[in-house]
Amino acid sequence: MAATDISARTEGVRVPPTGGVLSRADSRIIWLLLGAAFVAILNEMTMGVAIPHLISDLGITAVAAQWLTTAFMLTMAIVIPISGFLLQRFTTRAVFITAMSLFSLGTLVAFVSPGFPLLLVGRVVQASGTAIMMPLLMTTLMTLVPAHSRGRMMGRVSVVMSLAPAIGPTLSGLLLDTVGWRWIFGIVLPIALVALGVGALWIHNLGEPTRVAIDVPSIILSALGFGGLVFGLSQIGGPAASAGGAAAAAAADALSTTTLIASFSIGAVALGLFVWRQLLLQRTDRALLDLRVFRSLNFSLSIVQMALLSLAFFGTLTVVPLYLQTVLKVTALDTGLIVLPGALAMGLAAPLIGRIYDRLGTRVLLVPGSLLSVVMLWTFTTFNEFTPVWMIALGHTALSTGLALSLTPLFTASLASLQPRFYSYGSAVLSTVQQVGGAAGIALMITIMSGVSASSIAAGASEAAAGAAGAQAAFTIAALASLPLIVGAFLIRKPVDAPSAPLGIH
């Protein structure tokens, strides 16, 4: 039975080409997926700046407004682990059309929403489509692109992941200052609809879908496990920080602590049961998320490196705008412009970095990238209320360059360490780790920043000095978390350029 199931699972899997160049049709597919992923990530990154405007325009509390981000992250955490199975079970074209249809529908609902409840629904529908896009892009790229050109193509993925988070706040600030929050969705909607229409015409199927029934208990355990962890992380320091008055803050803090403990407990137990069930199901090749990807040491090391990078970078990316606006009193639009050079540096460097990876491998990129990131994060710990804006812009640009040197080799080396039939599961694991690691970094660093700031104010410090102390403490956490990156940079290697190998290992 097992042999039959495994044969069925691998039948129709397209083996990546080992030479030549991409066909015009395949190249169009990758560019389309890059554009769709960029739009989805861009929309995700615009909401942080919009929260204060939504509180005022919709007449809602800060806690309620935060759910527009929390619900999005929660949906992503639930859907991403399932995406590996979806990419195996359904055709490439069907998955893309479904993902872009959900994203477009959610964007439309948010655009026309008369109030908070429907806006929240729109964000959830958006997230369900967004969650599928990055695994779909990664899997398609690994399937279509010859092994010797993957670094160059993964460099383009790095451009998407770097430009969108930086342009998002800048675009959001511009729209909020001119036409209002609805146009955050109004600008994106026609682009998403065009991508949907073009994709329906261009995208063809890669291999044949498998005929394996979906395991419902695995879906439930995955939702409770990953969803519980991300929801718990989103509750760290959130309600208490937004409540008004000491008594209200104390009550909110007690409720938040109870919710946090319950979320983590449910998430940990469910995640343990999920892993156990996948280990059983993968014996007959029926796992929702096949964990045999971790048989590759190179993949496992890359995943740990990516988790640490996500924790440190996305946490820092969240704290920097808060530091600029609360301590240095910089406007939202100017904040976006300050972090923009870093994104542009990543975008310009990514194609070159990809070519270097293809020719020279990982260490020549990961080692200097990790060292630069660690040095800059420790430099951030010296920022205070008197630090000039140009120094922050320069430091952020240098940090972004270090991240650029790391992302492309990590993306490529991790997935290239797997057999083609495991690409979809590896992409799902990679995206899940990014999501959970980023959520952990944001939650931890915001909590540290808020706690230290509150303690400093209580001790008599000025608002600016207290905010600077909180930011320094948060940056210290990121700097400490980044130290193992230097070790990992020497251990991760470029896999042999071969389309197949023993199970999960090159």
C-alpha positions as CSV (number, residue, x, y, z in Angstrom):
1,M,0.0,0.0,0.0
2,A,2.8,2.4,0.9
3,A,4.7,1.8,-2.3
4,T,1.5,2.4,-4.3
5,D,0.7,5.6,-2.5
6,I,4.2,7.0,-2.9
7,S,4.2,6.2,-6.6
8,A,0.9,8.0,-7.0
9,R,2.3,11.0,-5.1
10,T,5.3,11.3,-7.3
11,E,3.6,10.6,-10.6
12,G,3.3,13.7,-12.8
13,V,5.8,15.7,-10.8
14,R,7.7,17.9,-13.2
15,V,11.5,17.5,-12.8
16,P,13.3,20.8,-12.9
17,P,15.5,21.4,-16.0
18,T,19.2,21.1,-15.5
19,G,20.3,23.2,-18.4
20,G,19.2,25.8,-21.0
21,V,17.1,28.8,-20.3
22,L,13.4,29.4,-19.3
23,S,10.9,29.3,-22.1
24,R,9.0,32.5,-22.8
25,A,5.8,31.0,-21.4
26,D,7.5,29.8,-18.1
27,S,9.2,33.2,-17.7
28,R,5.9,35.0,-18.0
29,I,4.4,32.7,-15.3
30,I,7.2,33.6,-12.9
31,W,6.9,37.3,-13.6
32,L,3.2,37.2,-13.1
33,L,3.6,35.3,-9.8
34,L,6.2,37.8,-8.7
35,G,3.8,40.7,-9.4
36,A,0.9,39.0,-7.6
37,A,3.1,38.3,-4.6
38,F,4.3,41.9,-4.5
39,V,0.8,43.3,-4.5
40,A,-0.3,40.9,-1.8
41,I,2.7,41.7,0.5
42,L,2.4,45.5,-0.3
43,N,-1.2,45.5,0.9
44,E,-0.3,43.6,4.0
45,M,2.3,46.2,5.0
46,T,0.1,49.2,4.6
47,M,-2.2,48.6,7.6
48,G,0.2,49.5,10.4
49,V,0.3,53.2,9.4
50,A,-3.4,53.2,8.9
51,I,-4.4,52.0,12.3
52,P,-4.6,55.5,14.0
53,H,-6.8,56.8,11.1
54,L,-9.1,53.8,11.3
55,I,-9.6,54.3,15.1
56,S,-10.7,57.9,14.4
57,D,-12.7,57.3,11.2
58,L,-14.6,54.2,12.3
59,G,-14.9,55.2,16.0
60,I,-13.3,52.0,17.3
61,T,-10.9,51.2,20.1
62,A,-7.2,50.6,19.6
63,V,-7.7,47.0,20.7
64,A,-10.4,46.5,18.0
65,A,-8.3,48.2,15.3
66,Q,-5.4,45.9,16.1
67,W,-7.5,42.9,15.1
68,L,-7.2,44.1,11.5
69,T,-3.6,43.0,11.8
70,T,-4.1,40.1,14.3
71,A,-6.8,38.5,12.2
72,F,-4.7,38.8,9.1
73,M,-1.7,37.1,10.8
74,L,-3.9,34.5,12.3
75,T,-5.4,33.5,9.0
76,M,-2.0,33.4,7.4
77,A,-0.7,31.1,10.1
78,I,-3.7,28.7,9.6
79,V,-3.6,28.6,5.8
80,I,0.1,28.6,5.0
81,P,0.9,25.1,6.5
82,I,-2.0,23.7,4.4
83,S,-0.6,25.3,1.2
84,G,1.9,22.5,0.6
85,F,-0.9,19.9,0.4
86,L,-3.0,22.3,-1.8
87,L,-0.2,22.7,-4.3
88,Q,0.1,18.9,-4.5
89,R,-3.7,18.2,-4.7
90,F,-4.8,20.8,-7.1
91,T,-3.5,22.2,-10.4
92,T,-1.2,25.2,-10.5
93,R,-3.8,27.2,-12.5
94,A,-6.6,26.4,-10.1
95,V,-4.5,27.3,-7.0
96,F,-3.5,30.7,-8.5
97,I,-7.0,31.6,-9.6
98,T,-8.4,30.7,-6.2
99,A,-5.7,32.6,-4.3
100,M,-6.0,35.8,-6.5
101,S,-9.8,35.5,-6.4
102,L,-9.8,35.4,-2.6
103,F,-7.4,38.3,-2.4
104,S,-9.4,40.4,-4.9
105,L,-12.7,39.6,-3.2
106,G,-11.2,40.5,0.2
107,T,-9.8,43.8,-1.2
108,L,-13.2,44.7,-2.7
109,V,-15.0,44.0,0.5
110,A,-12.5,46.1,2.5
111,F,-12.7,48.9,-0.1
112,V,-16.6,49.2,0.1
113,S,-16.8,48.4,3.8
114,P,-19.2,50.7,5.7
115,G,-17.7,49.9,9.1
116,F,-15.3,47.8,11.1
117,P,-17.0,44.3,11.0
118,L,-17.1,44.0,7.2
119,L,-13.6,45.5,7.0
120,L,-12.4,42.7,9.3
121,V,-14.1,40.1,7.1
122,G,-12.3,41.6,4.1
123,R,-8.9,41.4,5.8
124,V,-9.5,37.7,6.6
125,V,-10.5,36.9,3.0
126,Q,-7.5,38.8,1.8
127,A,-5.2,36.9,4.0
128,S,-6.5,33.5,2.9
129,G,-5.4,34.4,-0.6
130,T,-2.1,36.0,0.4
131,A,-1.1,32.9,2.4
132,I,-1.0,30.8,-0.7
133,M,0.9,33.2,-3.0
134,M,4.5,32.9,-1.6
135,P,4.5,29.0,-1.4
136,L,3.0,29.0,-4.9
137,L,5.7,31.3,-6.2
138,M,8.5,29.4,-4.5
139,T,7.3,26.0,-5.7
140,T,6.8,27.2,-9.2
141,L,10.2,28.8,-9.4
142,M,12.0,25.7,-8.1
143,T,10.0,23.6,-10.6
144,L,10.6,25.7,-13.7
145,V,14.0,27.3,-13.2
146,P,17.2,25.3,-14.1
147,A,19.4,24.6,-11.0
148,H,22.2,26.8,-12.2
149,S,19.9,29.9,-12.5
150,R,17.9,29.6,-9.3
151,G,19.9,32.1,-7.3
152,R,19.3,34.8,-9.9
153,M,15.6,34.1,-9.9
154,M,15.4,33.9,-6.1
155,G,17.0,37.3,-6.1
156,R,13.9,38.6,-7.7
157,V,11.8,37.1,-4.8
158,S,14.1,39.0,-2.4
159,V,13.2,42.2,-4.3
160,V,9.5,41.5,-3.8
161,M,10.0,40.8,-0.1
162,S,12.2,43.9,0.5
163,L,10.5,46.5,-1.7
164,A,6.9,45.8,-0.6
165,P,7.5,46.2,3.2
166,A,9.3,49.5,2.6
167,I,7.0,51.0,-0.1
168,G,3.9,49.9,1.8
169,P,4.2,52.4,4.7
170,T,5.3,55.2,2.4
171,L,2.3,54.6,0.0
172,S,0.0,54.3,3.0
173,G,1.1,57.5,4.5
174,L,0.7,59.3,1.2
175,L,-2.9,58.0,0.7
176,L,-3.9,58.6,4.3
177,D,-2.8,62.2,4.0
178,T,-4.7,62.8,0.7
179,V,-7.6,60.5,-0.2
180,G,-8.2,58.4,2.9
181,W,-7.8,54.8,4.1
182,R,-10.2,53.2,1.7
183,W,-7.8,53.9,-1.2
184,I,-5.2,51.7,0.4
185,F,-7.5,48.9,-1.0
186,G,-8.8,50.9,-4.0
187,I,-5.3,51.3,-5.5
188,V,-4.6,47.6,-5.1
189,L,-7.9,46.2,-6.4
190,P,-7.6,46.9,-10.2
191,I,-4.0,45.6,-10.1
192,A,-5.2,42.4,-8.4
193,L,-8.0,42.0,-10.9
194,V,-5.6,42.4,-13.9
195,A,-3.2,39.8,-12.4
196,L,-6.2,37.5,-12.0
197,G,-7.3,37.9,-15.6
198,V,-3.8,37.6,-17.0
199,G,-3.1,34.6,-14.9
200,A,-6.2,32.8,-16.0
201,L,-4.9,33.1,-19.6
202,W,-1.2,32.5,-19.1
203,I,-0.7,30.0,-16.3
204,H,-0.5,26.3,-17.3
205,N,-0.3,23.3,-15.0
206,L,3.0,21.9,-13.8
207,G,2.6,18.1,-13.6
208,E,-0.6,16.4,-12.5
209,P,-2.4,16.8,-9.2
210,T,-2.4,13.9,-6.8
211,R,-5.6,12.1,-5.7
212,V,-5.0,12.0,-2.0
213,A,-7.8,12.8,0.4
214,I,-7.3,15.7,2.7
215,D,-6.9,14.7,6.4
216,V,-9.5,16.8,8.3
217,P,-8.0,16.1,11.8
218,S,-4.6,17.5,10.5
219,I,-6.3,20.7,9.3
220,I,-7.9,21.2,12.7
221,L,-4.7,20.5,14.6
222,S,-2.8,22.8,12.3
223,A,-5.2,25.6,12.8
224,L,-5.2,25.2,16.6
225,G,-1.4,24.8,16.7
226,F,-0.1,27.5,14.4
227,G,-3.1,29.7,15.0
228,G,-2.8,29.4,18.8
229,L,0.9,30.3,18.7
230,V,0.4,33.4,16.5
231,F,-2.6,34.6,18.4
232,G,-0.8,34.2,21.7
233,L,2.2,36.2,20.3
234,S,-0.2,38.9,19.1
235,Q,-1.6,39.3,22.6
236,I,1.8,39.9,24.2
237,G,1.7,43.5,25.6
238,G,-1.1,44.5,23.2
239,P,-4.3,45.2,25.2
240,A,-2.5,46.6,28.2
241,A,-0.6,49.0,26.1
242,S,-3.7,50.4,24.5
243,A,-5.9,50.6,27.5
244,G,-6.6,53.9,29.1
245,G,-6.0,54.5,32.8
246,A,-4.2,52.5,35.4
247,A,-7.2,50.4,36.5
248,A,-8.2,49.6,33.0
249,A,-4.7,48.8,32.0
250,A,-4.3,46.4,35.0
251,A,-7.6,44.6,34.1
252,A,-6.6,44.4,30.4
253,D,-3.2,43.1,31.4
254,A,-4.7,40.3,33.6
255,L,-7.1,39.3,30.8
256,S,-4.2,39.4,28.2
257,T,-2.0,37.2,30.4
258,T,-4.8,34.6,30.8
259,T,-5.5,34.7,27.1
260,L,-1.8,34.4,26.3
261,I,-1.3,31.3,28.5
262,A,-4.4,29.6,27.2
263,S,-3.4,30.4,23.5
264,F,0.1,29.1,24.0
265,S,-1.0,26.0,25.9
266,I,-3.6,25.1,23.2
267,G,-1.2,25.9,20.4
268,A,1.7,23.8,21.9
269,V,-0.5,20.7,22.6
270,A,-2.2,20.9,19.1
271,L,1.2,21.5,17.4
272,G,2.6,18.4,19.1
273,L,-0.4,16.3,18.1
274,F,-0.1,17.7,14.5
275,V,3.6,16.7,14.2
276,W,2.8,13.2,15.6
277,R,0.0,12.8,13.1
278,Q,2.1,13.9,10.2
279,L,4.8,11.5,11.1
280,L,2.2,8.7,11.0
281,L,0.6,9.8,7.8
282,Q,3.8,10.4,5.8
283,R,4.5,6.6,6.1
284,T,1.8,6.2,3.5
285,D,2.5,9.5,1.9
286,R,-0.7,11.1,3.1
287,A,0.6,13.9,5.3
288,L,-0.9,17.4,5.2
289,L,2.6,18.8,5.7
290,D,5.3,16.2,5.0
291,L,8.0,16.6,7.6
292,R,10.5,14.5,5.7
293,V,11.8,17.8,4.4
294,F,13.7,18.0,7.8
295,R,15.7,14.9,6.8
296,S,17.9,17.4,4.9
297,L,20.4,18.9,7.4
298,N,21.0,21.8,5.0
299,F,17.3,22.5,4.8
300,S,16.9,22.4,8.6
301,L,19.9,24.7,9.2
302,S,18.5,27.1,6.6
303,I,15.1,27.1,8.4
304,V,16.7,27.9,11.8
305,Q,18.6,30.7,10.1
306,M,15.5,32.1,8.5
307,A,13.6,32.0,11.8
308,L,16.3,34.0,13.6
309,L,16.5,36.5,10.7
310,S,12.7,36.9,10.6
311,L,12.5,37.4,14.4
312,A,15.3,40.0,14.4
313,F,14.5,41.9,11.2
314,F,10.7,42.1,11.3
315,G,10.8,43.0,14.9
316,T,13.3,45.8,14.1
317,L,11.3,46.8,11.1
318,T,8.3,47.4,13.4
319,V,10.2,49.2,16.1
320,V,12.1,51.7,13.9
321,P,8.9,53.5,12.7
322,L,7.6,53.7,16.3
323,Y,11.0,55.1,17.4
324,L,11.0,57.7,14.6
325,Q,7.5,58.8,15.3
326,T,7.3,58.7,19.1
327,V,10.8,59.7,20.0
328,L,12.1,61.8,17.1
329,K,8.6,63.1,16.2
330,V,8.9,62.3,12.5
331,T,5.7,62.1,10.4
332,A,4.3,58.9,9.0
333,L,5.2,59.9,5.4
334,D,8.7,61.0,6.3
335,T,9.1,57.7,8.2
336,G,8.4,55.8,5.0
337,L,10.9,57.9,3.1
338,I,13.6,57.2,5.7
339,V,13.3,53.5,5.4
340,L,12.9,53.6,1.6
341,P,16.6,53.7,0.8
342,G,17.1,50.4,2.6
343,A,14.4,48.8,0.4
344,L,15.9,50.2,-2.7
345,A,19.4,49.0,-1.7
346,M,17.9,45.5,-1.3
347,G,16.1,45.7,-4.6
348,L,19.2,46.8,-6.5
349,A,21.5,44.3,-4.9
350,A,19.3,41.3,-5.1
351,P,19.9,40.4,-8.8
352,L,23.7,40.7,-8.4
353,I,23.5,38.6,-5.2
354,G,21.6,35.9,-7.0
355,R,24.2,35.7,-9.7
356,I,27.0,35.5,-7.1
357,Y,25.1,32.6,-5.4
358,D,24.8,30.7,-8.7
359,R,28.6,31.0,-9.3
360,L,30.2,30.9,-5.8
361,G,27.6,29.4,-3.4
362,T,26.4,30.5,0.1
363,R,29.3,31.4,2.3
364,V,30.6,34.3,0.2
365,L,27.1,35.9,0.8
366,L,25.9,34.6,4.1
367,V,29.1,35.3,6.1
368,P,29.4,39.0,5.3
369,G,25.6,39.4,5.3
370,S,25.3,37.9,8.8
371,L,28.2,39.9,10.1
372,L,26.8,43.2,8.7
373,S,23.3,42.5,10.1
374,V,24.7,41.7,13.6
375,V,27.0,44.8,13.6
376,M,24.2,47.1,12.6
377,L,21.7,45.7,15.1
378,W,24.2,46.3,17.9
379,T,24.7,49.8,16.4
380,F,20.9,50.4,16.7
381,T,21.2,49.8,20.5
382,T,23.1,53.1,20.7
383,F,20.3,55.2,19.2
384,N,18.7,57.7,21.5
385,E,16.5,60.8,21.5
386,F,19.3,62.9,20.0
387,T,20.3,60.5,17.1
388,P,20.2,62.4,13.8
389,V,17.7,61.0,11.2
390,W,20.4,60.6,8.5
391,M,22.2,58.1,10.8
392,I,19.1,56.0,11.2
393,A,18.5,56.0,7.5
394,L,22.1,55.0,6.9
395,G,21.9,52.3,9.6
396,H,18.7,50.9,8.2
397,T,20.1,50.8,4.7
398,A,23.2,48.9,5.9
399,L,20.9,46.4,7.8
400,S,18.8,45.9,4.8
401,T,21.9,45.2,2.7
402,G,22.9,42.5,5.2
403,L,19.4,41.0,5.0
404,A,19.7,41.0,1.2
405,L,22.9,39.1,1.3
406,S,21.2,36.5,3.4
407,L,17.7,36.0,2.0
408,T,18.6,34.9,-1.5
409,P,21.0,32.1,-0.5
410,L,18.7,30.9,2.2
411,F,15.7,30.7,0.0
412,T,17.6,28.9,-2.7
413,A,19.8,26.6,-0.7
414,S,17.0,25.4,1.6
415,L,14.6,24.4,-1.2
416,A,17.3,23.1,-3.5
417,S,18.3,20.6,-0.8
418,L,15.0,18.8,-1.3
419,Q,13.7,16.5,-4.0
420,P,11.3,18.1,-6.5
421,R,8.2,16.3,-5.0
422,F,8.9,18.0,-1.6
423,Y,9.2,21.6,-3.0
424,S,5.6,22.5,-2.1
425,Y,6.0,21.2,1.5
426,G,9.4,22.9,1.8
427,S,7.9,26.2,0.6
428,A,5.1,25.9,3.1
429,V,7.5,25.3,6.0
430,L,9.7,28.2,4.9
431,S,6.7,30.6,4.7
432,T,5.3,29.3,8.0
433,V,8.6,29.9,9.8
434,Q,8.8,33.4,8.4
435,Q,5.3,34.1,9.6
436,V,5.7,32.7,13.1
437,G,9.3,34.1,13.5
438,G,8.2,37.5,12.4
439,A,5.2,37.5,14.7
440,A,7.4,36.4,17.6
441,G,9.9,39.2,16.9
442,I,7.2,41.9,16.6
443,A,5.5,40.8,19.8
444,L,8.6,40.4,21.8
445,M,10.2,43.7,20.8
446,I,7.0,45.8,21.1
447,T,6.5,44.3,24.6
448,I,10.0,45.1,25.6
449,M,9.8,48.6,24.2
450,S,6.5,49.4,25.8
451,G,7.5,47.9,29.2
452,V,10.9,49.7,29.4
453,S,9.3,53.0,28.2
454,A,6.6,52.8,30.9
455,S,9.1,52.0,33.6
456,S,11.3,55.0,32.5
457,I,8.4,57.4,32.6
458,A,7.4,56.1,36.1
459,A,11.0,56.8,37.1
460,G,10.7,60.4,36.0
461,A,12.2,60.3,32.5
462,S,10.8,62.5,29.7
463,E,8.6,60.9,27.0
464,A,11.4,61.1,24.4
465,A,14.0,59.6,26.7
466,A,11.7,56.9,27.8
467,G,10.8,56.0,24.2
468,A,14.5,55.9,23.3
469,A,15.2,53.6,26.3
470,G,12.4,51.3,25.2
471,A,13.7,51.2,21.6
472,Q,17.3,50.5,22.8
473,A,16.1,47.6,24.9
474,A,14.1,46.2,21.9
475,F,17.1,46.5,19.6
476,T,19.2,44.7,22.2
477,I,16.9,41.7,22.0
478,A,17.2,41.7,18.2
479,A,21.0,42.0,18.4
480,L,21.2,39.1,20.9
481,A,18.9,36.9,18.7
482,S,21.0,37.6,15.7
483,L,24.3,36.3,17.1
484,P,23.8,32.7,16.1
485,L,23.4,33.8,12.5
486,I,27.2,34.1,12.3
487,V,27.6,30.4,13.1
488,G,24.9,29.3,10.7
489,A,26.4,31.3,7.9
490,F,29.5,28.9,7.9
491,L,27.4,25.7,8.1
492,I,24.9,26.2,5.3
493,R,26.1,25.2,1.8
494,K,24.9,25.3,-1.7
495,P,23.5,21.9,-2.7
496,V,24.7,20.1,-5.8
497,D,22.9,21.3,-8.9
498,A,20.9,18.1,-9.5
499,P,17.2,17.6,-10.1
500,S,16.9,14.6,-7.8
501,A,18.7,12.9,-4.9
502,P,18.1,10.4,-2.1
503,L,15.0,11.4,0.0
504,G,15.2,15.0,0.9
505,I,19.1,15.1,0.8
506,H,21.7,16.2,-1.7
